[in-house]
Amino acid sequence: MRARRFLYIIGLMAGAAILFLFMTIMLIPGKILFDAANRGISPYGLKLEAVRFGKAFPLGISGKGITLSSESGELLKIRNGRLALELLPLLTGEISFSIHAEIGSGSLDSTLSLLRAPSTKITVKNVRLEDIPFFQAVTGIKASGILSGKAETKGLISKAKGYLQLEVDGADLSGIKIGEMPLPDASYRK
């Protein structure tokens, strides 16, 4: 009987904590969350802009027309994006986030788990290199082709192990320089 009551109390406390977190996030205006994100990345010389930014059900944020830029220019453009706390892993004591971003005609999906077994999984599908302004703005490279790939890491950042697999179909690179020395333009089928 005592064990049952103890489990009942723990269940109520966990439910109250999740409800408190849910209500806190839902009552914070999206503009405040967006400004907090900008303050967090501004020491690194980065800036976020968005056409629309707000909260996503149940515990997340979403945006439309998101642009990440630096002093060099635009680095990344996301048509639609979503970052959400996953609720099912919370029941097992794990904190896990899911990320979905539409970049041009392609997509990026990722999950990040933090506590017991830190891990990251990233999948990129059919992202055109032309839709990633980083190459032109920072490196001056004109890049085209379709990028797909996946990456997975497990463990803490300092001791993480994993793999990275990238594939670019129809790669065409021009304007590559090492220092001031230009390199020949390159084209690859795959």
Salt bridges, closest charged atoms under 4 A:
ASP35 OD1 - LYS31 NZ 3.40
GLU49 OE2 - LYS47 NZ 3.46
GLU74 OE1 - LYS77 NZ 3.33
GLU94 OE1 - ARG116 NE 3.71
GLU102 OE1 - ARG79 NH2 3.28
GLU102 OE2 - HIS100 NE2 3.80
ASP109 OD1 - HIS100 ND1 2.47
GLU130 OE1 - ARG128 NE 3.67
ASP131 OD2 - ARG128 NE 3.66
GLU152 OE2 - LYS154 NZ 3.83
GLU167 OE2 - LYS190 NZ 3.06
ASP169 OD1 - LYS190 NZ 3.08
